[in-house]
């Protein structure tokens, strides 16, 4: 089988341009990008000396500005606001909402800044009753699902990405070649 390199270049150029365009847009776009996820959710059974068992619930919300601009007036909205702590410590205040909830307001989050808000509460309150959204003046935070997993070295992920790109280009070439053979 003889490979027609002009066809390969014709197919590969738009695919490479697509990925390069997305990368350039993401790399140089100047806007804040808030992402949030649950760090943990846990319940503890504490038995004090000569006392009845007590259940204590806790969870943490991690908030990160992954953008290239500062996010202003970051608001963590709550239906019920239990005891909480923010680490690392930063300037914040709480506000009551007209509907009965409360907000933690962080005036500014600089690019790359990450904070963890940890909550401590007791039954009958559950994790589902506490948080009700995160927003800033620039828009809403993106809640992402996370799973603990191994982090591979950069050389490995780059090599895997290159192999996937080569595979995608090869697949498109084979499909294109089969379509040409079908019509000739």
Order of alpha helices (4+ residues) and beta strands (2+ residues): alpha-beta-beta-beta-beta-beta-beta-beta-beta-beta-beta-alpha
